[in-house]
Amino acid sequence: MSDYHTPVLFEESLSALVTNPSGLYIDATFGGGGHTAGILSRLSQSGKVLAFDRDTDAIANRPDDSRLTLIHNNFRFVENYVLLEGRKEGDPALKADGILADLGVSSHQFDTAERGFSFRFDAPLDMRMDSVGTRHTAADIVNGSTREDLERILRLYGEVDKPGKVAQLIVKARESARIATTVQLNAALAPVLPKNAEHKVLAKIYQALRIEVNQEMRSLEKFLEGAAASLRTGGRLVVITYHSLEDRMVKNFIRTGNTEGIVRADVYGRTSAPLSPVNRKPILPGEEEIASNTRARSAKLRIAEKN
């Protein structure tokens, strides 16, 4: 496995994903390339993989395999690239046999101090997964948002307790000087950080800012729609989630065909959900995996099949 990132639920996800060794598969979150390598190892020479990643650092992990096409772009454009692949192959009806997305932030991103993803380091408040395509940094959000917008971000994306109080602390601190680093933000938040659980609170706040910077929920919604449109009948969608907001969106989409979870039916009472769940309850990592990789502890694996 790559030092860049240890794939979570590796065997479980790939066993569910790869059903046709000569098919077309998509790894929507390439990262360290661990899942992609696993897919390639299960394919014949006629199989193909399209892999996506927004992060230039991740692109450097590309293996030398002619069956792989690595795309430096947001996975929200998955349908566009499947259509493009079909045109290249002379098959406009081409569909994917399986699509995998591991929605976790990579270990590399958390552990590279200057990226600003972690509250553990003294670093610029950046948090962009793509420093070229993403204009606003976390510092821009912290210093440029209204108190009301900060409260909304913290409540929706971090499920932060007392988001109004946290937002007010940020607004008060930036009146004295721009909050440009993680250390400055942590200091501003000190009054709401409990002695024995400050890391838990900071993790929620940093998660909320990261999601806002990278527009992760909107990208996930567009990805799910594109993935459903890009799968062949019987093809598999396999998604690994890490927090309740994204897991709820994936669960809702699989069940109803939309991220709100609203069951829509035509005049004849027929529902329009394009997918059916393969596992009614999410698959969770075992104790041994969690012990060897603590970042797996919140992971949930959901599997769906194209109707």
C-alpha positions in Angstrom: 0.0 0.0 0.0 1.1 3.5 -0.7 2.7 5.7 2.1 0.6 8.5 0.6 -2.6 7.0 1.8 -3.7 3.6 3.1 -6.9 2.5 1.3 -9.8 1.8 3.7 -12.0 -1.3 3.3 -9.8 -2.4 0.5 -10.9 -6.0 -0.1 -14.5 -5.4 0.7 -14.9 -2.5 -1.7 -13.0 -4.2 -4.6 -14.8 -7.5 -4.2 -18.1 -5.7 -4.6 -16.9 -3.5 -7.4 -15.1 -5.7 -10.0 -17.6 -8.2 -11.6 -16.3 -8.1 -15.2 -12.5 -8.5 -15.6 -12.6 -6.9 -19.1 -14.8 -4.0 -18.2 -14.5 -0.3 -17.7 -14.0 0.9 -14.1 -13.7 4.3 -12.5 -11.8 5.2 -9.4 -13.2 8.6 -8.7 -10.7 9.4 -5.9 -7.3 8.2 -7.0 -5.2 9.6 -4.1 -2.3 7.3 -3.5 -3.5 4.9 -6.2 -4.1 2.0 -3.8 -7.7 1.2 -4.9 -6.7 1.8 -8.5 -3.9 -0.7 -8.3 -6.3 -3.2 -6.7 -8.8 -2.7 -9.6 -6.1 -3.2 -12.2 -4.8 -6.4 -10.5 -8.3 -7.8 -11.0 -8.7 -6.9 -14.7 -7.6 -8.6 -17.8 -5.5 -6.9 -20.4 -8.7 -5.6 -22.1 -10.0 -4.0 -19.0 -9.7 -0.2 -18.4 -9.7 2.2 -15.5 -10.4 5.9 -15.5 -9.1 7.6 -12.3 -9.8 11.1 -11.1 -8.1 13.4 -8.7 -8.0 17.2 -8.2 -4.8 17.2 -6.3 -1.5 17.6 -8.2 0.3 15.7 -5.5 -1.9 12.7 -6.1 -1.3 12.7 -9.9 2.4 12.1 -9.2 1.4 8.6 -7.9 0.4 7.4 -11.3 1.5 3.8 -12.1 2.9 2.8 -15.5 0.0 0.9 -16.8 -1.5 1.3 -20.3 -4.9 0.3 -19.0 -5.1 3.4 -16.8 -6.2 6.9 -17.8 -5.6 9.4 -15.0 -7.7 12.6 -15.1 -6.6 15.7 -13.2 -10.1 17.0 -12.5 -13.0 17.0 -10.1 -15.0 13.7 -10.0 -18.2 15.7 -10.5 -17.4 15.5 -14.2 -17.4 11.7 -14.4 -20.3 11.5 -16.9 -18.5 13.9 -19.3 -15.4 11.7 -19.3 -17.3 8.5 -19.8 -18.9 10.0 -22.8 -15.5 11.2 -24.1 -14.1 7.7 -23.6 -17.0 6.3 -25.6 -16.3 8.6 -28.5 -12.6 7.7 -28.4 -13.5 4.0 -28.5 -16.1 4.5 -31.2 -18.9 3.3 -28.8 -21.2 6.2 -27.9 -23.2 3.9 -25.7 -20.2 2.9 -23.6 -21.0 2.6 -19.9 -18.9 1.8 -16.8 -19.1 -1.6 -15.1 -18.2 -0.1 -11.7 -17.5 3.2 -10.1 -15.6 3.6 -6.8 -15.3 6.7 -4.6 -13.4 6.8 -1.3 -14.5 10.2 0.1 -11.9 10.5 2.8 -9.2 13.2 2.8 -5.9 11.5 2.1 -3.4 10.9 4.9 -0.9 12.9 2.8 -3.1 15.9 2.7 -3.6 15.8 6.5 0.1 15.2 7.2 1.5 17.8 4.8 1.6 20.8 7.1 1.7 23.6 4.5 -1.6 22.4 3.0 -3.4 23.7 6.1 -5.8 20.7 6.5 -4.8 19.9 10.0 -5.0 21.8 13.3 -1.9 19.9 14.5 0.6 22.2 12.6 1.4 25.9 12.4 0.6 26.4 8.7 -1.3 28.8 6.4 -5.1 28.3 6.4 -5.3 26.9 2.9 -7.2 23.6 2.7 -7.6 23.6 -1.1 -7.5 20.2 -2.7 -6.7 21.9 -6.0 -4.6 25.1 -5.6 -5.1 25.9 -9.3 -8.9 25.4 -9.8 -10.0 26.5 -6.4 -9.8 30.2 -5.8 -10.7 30.7 -2.2 -8.7 29.4 0.7 -9.9 28.7 4.3 -8.4 32.0 5.3 -10.6 33.8 2.7 -13.7 32.0 4.2 -12.7 32.8 7.8 -11.9 36.4 7.2 -14.4 37.3 4.4 -17.7 35.6 5.5 -20.4 37.2 7.5 -21.0 35.9 11.0 -24.3 34.4 9.7 -22.5 32.6 6.9 -19.9 31.3 9.2 -22.6 30.0 11.6 -24.3 28.3 8.6 -21.1 26.6 7.4 -20.2 25.4 10.9 -23.7 24.1 11.5 -24.3 22.3 8.2 -20.8 21.0 7.4 -19.3 20.4 10.8 -22.4 19.8 12.9 -20.6 22.0 15.4 -22.2 22.6 18.8 -23.0 26.3 19.4 -22.0 27.4 15.9 -23.1 30.9 16.6 -20.7 31.3 19.4 -17.9 29.9 17.4 -18.6 32.2 14.5 -18.7 35.2 16.9 -15.3 34.3 18.3 -13.8 34.2 14.7 -15.4 37.6 13.9 -14.1 39.1 17.1 -10.5 37.8 16.5 -10.3 39.0 12.9 -11.2 42.6 14.0 -7.7 42.8 15.5 -5.8 41.1 12.7 -6.4 38.8 9.7 -6.6 35.1 10.7 -4.0 33.7 8.3 -2.7 30.5 10.0 -4.0 27.5 11.8 -2.3 28.6 15.1 -4.2 32.0 14.9 -7.5 30.2 14.3 -6.9 27.8 17.1 -6.1 30.6 19.5 -9.3 32.4 18.5 -11.3 29.3 19.2 -9.7 28.6 22.6 -12.8 29.7 24.7 -14.9 27.0 23.2 -12.4 24.2 23.3 -12.9 21.8 26.3 -9.8 20.7 28.1 -10.1 17.0 27.3 -11.8 17.2 24.0 -10.3 20.2 22.1 -9.2 18.0 19.2 -12.7 16.7 18.7 -14.2 20.2 18.5 -11.4 21.5 16.2 -11.8 18.5 13.9 -15.5 19.5 13.3 -14.6 23.1 12.7 -11.8 22.3 10.3 -14.0 19.8 8.5 -16.7 22.4 8.0 -14.2 24.9 6.5 -12.6 22.3 4.3 -16.0 21.3 2.9 -16.9 24.9 2.2 -13.5 25.7 0.5 -13.7 22.7 -1.8 -17.5 22.7 -2.3 -17.5 19.0 -1.5 -21.2 18.5 -1.0 -22.1 20.1 -4.3 -19.4 18.0 -6.0 -20.6 14.9 -4.3 -24.2 15.5 -5.5 -23.1 16.1 -9.1 -20.8 13.0 -8.9 -23.7 10.7 -7.7 -25.9 12.0 -10.5 -23.1 11.5 -13.1 -22.2 8.1 -11.7 -25.8 6.8 -12.0 -26.0 8.0 -15.6 -22.6 6.4 -16.4 -23.2 2.9 -15.2 -24.4 0.0 -17.3 -27.4 -1.9 -16.2 -26.2 -4.1 -13.3 -23.1 -2.0 -12.8 -21.9 -1.3 -9.3 -21.5 2.0 -7.4 -19.3 1.6 -4.4 -18.8 4.5 -2.0 -16.8 4.8 1.2 -18.0 7.7 3.5 -16.5 9.2 6.7 -18.9 11.6 8.2 -22.7 11.7 8.6 -23.4 14.5 6.1 -21.8 12.7 3.1 -23.1 9.3 4.2 -26.6 10.6 4.4 -26.4 12.1 0.9 -25.1 8.8 -0.5 -27.7 6.7 1.4 -30.5 9.0 0.2 -29.3 9.0 -3.4 -29.2 5.2 -3.5 -32.6 4.9 -2.0 -34.5 7.7 -3.9 -32.3 9.0 -6.7 -31.7 12.4 -5.0 -29.6 13.6 -2.1 -32.6 15.0 -0.2 -34.1 11.5 0.2 -37.4 12.6 -1.4 -39.3 9.7 -3.0 -40.6 10.9 -6.4 -43.1 9.0 -8.5 -44.9 9.6 -11.8 -48.7 9.6 -12.3 -48.7 5.8 -12.3 -46.9 5.6 -8.9 -43.5 4.5 -10.5 -40.5 5.7 -8.6 -37.4 7.0 -10.5 -34.5 5.9 -8.4 -31.8 4.6 -10.8 -30.0 2.5 -8.2 -30.9 -0.3 -5.8 -28.9 -0.9 -2.6 -26.9 -4.2 -2.5 -26.2 -3.9 1.2 -29.1 -2.5 3.4 -26.7 -1.6 6.2 -23.2 -0.2 5.5 -20.2 -2.4 5.8 -17.8 -1.3 8.6 -14.1 -1.9 9.0 -13.1 -4.6 11.4 -11.2 -4.1 14.7 -8.0 -5.3 13.1 -8.2 -2.7 10.3 -9.1 0.1 12.8 -6.1 -0.9 15.0 -3.7 -0.6 12.1 -5.3 2.5 10.5 -7.2 4.7 13.0 -8.5 6.9 10.1 -10.7 3.9 9.1 -12.8 4.0 12.3 -15.5 6.2 10.9 -15.7 4.6 7.5 -18.9 3.2 6.0 -19.1 1.3 2.8 -22.3 1.4 0.7 -22.9 -0.6 -2.5 -25.6 -0.1 -5.1 -26.5 -1.6 -8.4 -27.8 0.2 -11.5 -31.4 -0.8 -12.2 
